Amino acid sequence: MLRDWNFWCTVMTSVAAVIAICVSVHQIRLSNKQQLFDRRLKAYMMANSIISLCKENYVFLSEKRKAEPQFANDVVFIWLTNNTYMEGQAEAIEHPLEQPFHKDFLQKREELRNMAMEFELIFKGNVTSLYSNFLRDYESVLAVMYQYQIIIKKMEEENGKHPNTSEVLSKMFSEEEYRDRLYDALGKLKASYDAVSQEKNDKQLRKQLTLI
């Protein structure tokens, strides 16, 4: 009788242990799904906010090339960073290479690159590359605009010391070369935006925003 009781105690203990393991595994799976959902939602909302910025300022992305210095570069930069996520970057373009604005700008660019990489890790399907490329192109545009603003600032400082025509100042600082890079980067961002902003791509990504 005692043996039977010990046997059933052992069985019940084993069953309880198995149930506990199953519950633990289930909870871990739910936790992992929740974490993945949170990461996807955060990435989607951030990307969507930048997509909205490009939509609102599409005219700057599709602007035709001009054979003259773009002294309004800083204004365009401010419009392209005019949301809560990119808050504070306006000071970077107004004070190029100055601290702490320069460091903050570098950190924000790194965040964008990391988010582009994370998109490829947490989402599935061909639509993923559209979003990651869009984020990389957006980060690249900001970098090129920042570099161009440094040239513009040098031209303005030189003109303050020794007034001259914009043509002479442009050649002095190789401004045209940086301007071409600017237009190239804007054109690439426009193409990325045109692809990622299609409704079908947004729907594909939203389908993955689920805990199931």
C-alpha positions in Angstrom: 0.0 0.0 0.0 2.8 2.3 0.9 4.6 1.5 -2.3 1.4 2.4 -4.3 1.2 5.7 -2.4 4.8 6.5 -3.1 4.3 5.6 -6.7 1.3 7.9 -7.1 3.1 10.7 -5.3 5.9 10.4 -7.7 3.5 10.4 -10.7 1.7 13.5 -9.4 4.9 15.3 -8.7 6.1 14.5 -12.2 2.9 15.6 -13.7 3.0 18.9 -11.8 6.5 19.5 -12.9 5.6 18.9 -16.5 2.6 21.3 -16.2 4.8 23.9 -14.6 7.3 23.6 -17.4 4.6 23.9 -20.1 3.2 27.0 -18.3 6.7 28.5 -18.1 7.3 27.8 -21.8 4.0 29.3 -22.7 4.7 32.4 -20.7 8.1 32.7 -22.3 6.6 32.5 -25.8 4.0 35.1 -24.9 6.7 37.4 -23.5 8.8 36.9 -26.6 5.8 37.7 -28.8 5.0 40.8 -26.8 8.6 42.0 -27.0 8.7 41.4 -30.8 5.4 43.2 -31.1 6.7 46.2 -29.1 9.8 46.4 -31.2 7.9 46.2 -34.5 5.3 48.8 -33.4 8.1 51.2 -32.3 10.0 50.8 -35.6 6.8 51.1 -37.7 5.7 54.3 -35.9 9.1 55.9 -36.2 9.4 55.0 -39.9 5.9 56.2 -40.5 6.6 59.5 -38.9 9.5 60.1 -41.3 7.4 59.0 -44.2 4.9 61.6 -43.2 7.7 64.2 -43.1 8.7 63.3 -46.7 5.1 63.5 -47.8 4.6 66.9 -46.3 7.9 68.2 -47.9 7.8 66.2 -51.1 8.4 69.4 -53.1 12.0 69.6 -51.8 12.6 65.9 -52.8 11.5 66.5 -56.3 13.1 69.9 -56.9 15.0 70.2 -60.1 18.7 70.7 -60.1 19.8 74.4 -60.1 23.1 75.7 -61.3 23.6 77.9 -58.2 24.4 77.6 -54.5 21.4 76.5 -52.4 21.5 79.0 -49.5 18.1 77.7 -48.3 19.6 74.3 -47.6 19.3 74.8 -43.8 15.6 75.7 -44.1 14.9 72.5 -46.1 16.8 70.5 -43.5 14.7 72.0 -40.7 11.5 71.0 -42.6 12.7 67.5 -43.2 13.4 67.0 -39.5 10.3 68.7 -38.2 8.8 66.1 -35.9 9.1 64.9 -32.3 11.6 62.1 -33.2 14.0 64.4 -35.0 13.5 67.2 -32.5 16.5 69.2 -31.8 18.3 68.6 -35.1 17.5 72.1 -36.3 20.2 73.3 -34.0 22.7 71.1 -35.6 22.2 72.6 -39.0 22.2 76.1 -37.6 25.5 75.4 -35.7 27.4 72.9 -37.9 30.4 71.3 -36.2 29.6 73.0 -32.9 29.1 71.0 -29.7 26.9 69.6 -28.3 24.8 69.8 -31.5 27.3 67.9 -33.6 27.5 65.0 -31.2 23.7 64.9 -30.9 23.3 64.8 -34.7 25.8 62.0 -35.0 23.9 60.0 -32.4 20.6 60.5 -34.2 22.1 59.4 -37.4 23.4 56.3 -35.7 19.9 55.6 -34.3 18.5 55.8 -37.9 21.1 53.4 -39.2 20.4 51.0 -36.3 16.7 51.2 -36.9 17.2 50.4 -40.6 19.1 47.3 -39.6 16.5 46.3 -37.0 13.8 46.5 -39.7 15.5 43.7 -41.5 15.7 41.6 -38.3 12.2 42.0 -36.9 10.1 42.1 -40.1 9.7 39.6 -42.8 9.1 39.7 -46.6 10.3 41.9 -49.5 8.6 45.0 -48.0 11.3 45.0 -45.3 14.1 46.1 -47.6 11.9 49.0 -48.9 11.6 50.4 -45.4 15.2 49.8 -44.4 16.5 51.4 -47.6 14.2 54.3 -47.0 15.6 54.9 -43.6 19.2 54.6 -44.8 18.5 57.1 -47.7 16.8 59.5 -45.2 19.9 59.3 -42.9 22.1 59.8 -45.9 20.2 63.0 -47.0 20.7 64.5 -43.6 24.4 63.7 -43.6 24.9 65.3 -47.1 22.8 68.3 -46.2 24.9 68.8 -43.1 28.1 68.6 -45.1 26.7 71.0 -47.7 25.8 73.5 -44.9 29.4 73.5 -43.7 30.4 74.6 -47.2 27.7 77.3 -47.3 28.8 78.6 -44.0 32.4 78.8 -45.2 31.3 80.7 -48.3 29.3 83.2 -46.1 32.2 83.7 -43.7 34.6 84.3 -46.6 32.2 86.7 -48.2 32.0 88.6 -44.9 35.7 89.0 -44.9 36.3 89.5 -48.6 33.0 90.2 -50.5 32.8 88.3 -53.8 30.3 86.8 -56.2 28.6 83.5 -55.4 30.3 82.0 -58.5 33.8 82.8 -57.3 33.0 81.6 -53.8 31.5 78.4 -55.2 34.7 77.6 -57.0 36.8 78.5 -54.0 35.1 75.8 -51.8 34.1 73.3 -54.5 30.5 74.0 -53.7 29.2 72.5 -57.0 30.6 69.1 -56.1 28.8 69.1 -52.8 25.6 70.5 -54.4 25.6 67.6 -56.9 25.9 65.1 -54.0 23.0 66.9 -52.4 20.7 66.5 -55.4 21.8 62.9 -55.8 20.9 62.1 -52.2 17.5 63.9 -52.5 16.7 62.0 -55.7 17.5 58.7 -54.1 15.3 59.5 -51.1 12.5 60.5 -53.4 12.7 57.1 -55.1 12.7 55.3 -51.8 9.8 57.4 -50.6 7.8 56.7 -53.7 8.3 53.0 -53.2 7.6 52.8 -49.5 4.6 55.1 -49.4 2.5 52.8 -51.6 -0.6 51.7 -49.7 0.0 48.0 -50.5 3.4 48.1 -48.8 2.0 49.7 -45.7 -0.7 47.0 -45.5 1.9 44.2 -45.8 3.9 45.7 -42.9 0.8 46.3 -40.7 -0.2 42.7 -41.1 2.9 41.8 -39.0 1.8 44.1 -36.2 0.1 41.4 -34.2 0.7 39.2 -31.2 -0.7 36.1 -32.8 
